[in-house]
Amino acid sequence: MAANIAVSILYMVVYSYVIDPGHDKAYYEAHVTAAAPYCSIVAGIPLMFLVGWWVGMRPAIVVWVVYAIVDLAVLAGSGFTVKLGALVAVSLLTKLASACLGAIAARG
């Protein structure tokens, strides 16, 4: 989860200094609110693959379950919308698939 947050922060630094510089802080805060779920999906796929590859199938699923519980708690606390719910569902499903594929790849 910390790595996903780091990717979102890195994305915002690149976005604000390279892609679309010159706006006020509120503009970038609004953008990161919209972009963070997509950053989580894109960065989460290789991160969870590496987790699965590193720890194996059962521990990878446990890591995913813990991640899903935290992600769903954040969703519940931030206010559920259908769009955000769909993004979280895609995020969780891609992370589960990636963790399992990583574990399968590690077995050889």
C-alpha positions as CSV (number, residue, x, y, z in Angstrom):
1,M,0.0,0.0,0.0
2,A,2.9,2.4,0.8
3,A,4.4,1.7,-2.6
4,N,1.1,2.6,-4.3
5,I,0.9,5.8,-2.4
6,A,4.5,6.6,-3.3
7,V,3.6,6.0,-7.0
8,S,0.7,8.5,-6.7
9,I,3.0,11.1,-5.1
10,L,5.7,10.5,-7.8
11,Y,3.0,10.8,-10.5
12,M,1.8,14.1,-9.0
13,V,5.3,15.5,-8.9
14,V,5.9,14.6,-12.5
15,Y,2.5,15.9,-13.5
16,S,2.8,19.2,-11.7
17,Y,6.4,20.0,-12.8
18,V,6.6,18.4,-16.3
19,I,3.2,17.6,-17.8
20,D,1.0,20.5,-16.6
21,P,2.9,23.1,-14.6
22,G,1.8,26.5,-13.5
23,H,-1.5,25.8,-11.6
24,D,-2.4,26.5,-8.0
25,K,-2.3,23.8,-5.3
26,A,-6.1,23.2,-5.4
27,Y,-5.9,22.3,-9.1
28,Y,-3.3,19.6,-8.4
29,E,-5.2,18.3,-5.3
30,A,-8.3,17.9,-7.4
31,H,-6.3,16.1,-10.1
32,V,-4.6,13.7,-7.7
33,T,-8.0,12.8,-6.2
34,A,-9.1,11.7,-9.7
35,A,-5.8,10.1,-10.7
36,A,-4.9,8.2,-7.6
37,P,-7.3,5.2,-8.2
38,Y,-5.8,4.8,-11.7
39,C,-2.3,5.0,-10.3
40,S,-3.2,2.3,-7.8
41,I,-4.4,0.0,-10.6
42,V,-1.4,0.6,-12.9
43,A,1.2,0.3,-10.1
44,G,-0.6,-2.4,-8.2
45,I,-0.4,-5.0,-11.0
46,P,3.4,-5.3,-11.0
47,L,3.7,-4.8,-7.2
48,M,1.3,-7.6,-6.4
49,F,2.9,-9.8,-9.0
50,L,6.2,-9.3,-7.2
51,V,4.5,-10.1,-3.8
52,G,3.1,-13.3,-5.2
53,W,6.4,-14.3,-6.8
54,W,8.2,-13.5,-3.5
55,V,6.0,-15.2,-0.9
56,G,4.0,-17.9,-2.8
57,M,0.3,-18.5,-3.3
58,R,-1.2,-18.8,0.2
59,P,0.7,-15.9,1.7
60,A,0.1,-13.8,-1.4
61,I,-3.7,-14.3,-1.0
62,V,-3.4,-13.4,2.7
63,V,-1.6,-10.2,1.7
64,W,-4.3,-9.5,-0.9
65,V,-7.1,-10.0,1.7
66,V,-5.4,-7.6,4.1
67,Y,-4.9,-5.1,1.3
68,A,-8.6,-5.5,0.2
69,I,-9.9,-5.0,3.8
70,V,-7.8,-1.8,4.1
71,D,-8.9,-0.6,0.6
72,L,-12.6,-1.2,1.3
73,A,-12.3,0.5,4.7
74,V,-10.8,3.6,3.0
75,L,-13.6,3.4,0.4
76,A,-16.3,3.2,3.1
77,G,-14.7,6.1,5.0
78,S,-14.2,8.4,2.0
79,G,-17.8,8.1,0.7
80,F,-18.8,5.4,-1.8
81,T,-19.7,6.3,-5.3
82,V,-20.5,3.9,-8.1
83,K,-17.5,5.1,-10.2
84,L,-15.1,4.8,-7.2
85,G,-16.6,1.4,-6.4
86,A,-16.0,0.2,-9.9
87,L,-12.4,1.4,-9.8
88,V,-11.8,-0.3,-6.5
89,A,-13.3,-3.5,-7.9
90,V,-11.0,-3.4,-10.9
91,S,-8.1,-2.6,-8.7
92,L,-8.7,-5.5,-6.3
93,L,-9.4,-8.0,-9.1
94,T,-6.2,-7.0,-11.0
95,K,-4.2,-7.2,-7.8
96,L,-5.6,-10.7,-6.9
97,A,-4.8,-11.9,-10.4
98,S,-1.3,-10.4,-10.3
99,A,-0.5,-12.0,-6.9
100,C,-1.7,-15.4,-8.1
101,L,0.2,-15.1,-11.4
102,G,3.3,-14.1,-9.5
103,A,3.0,-17.1,-7.2
104,I,2.5,-19.4,-10.2
105,A,5.5,-17.9,-12.0
106,A,7.7,-18.5,-8.9
107,R,6.9,-22.2,-8.9
108,G,8.3,-22.4,-12.4
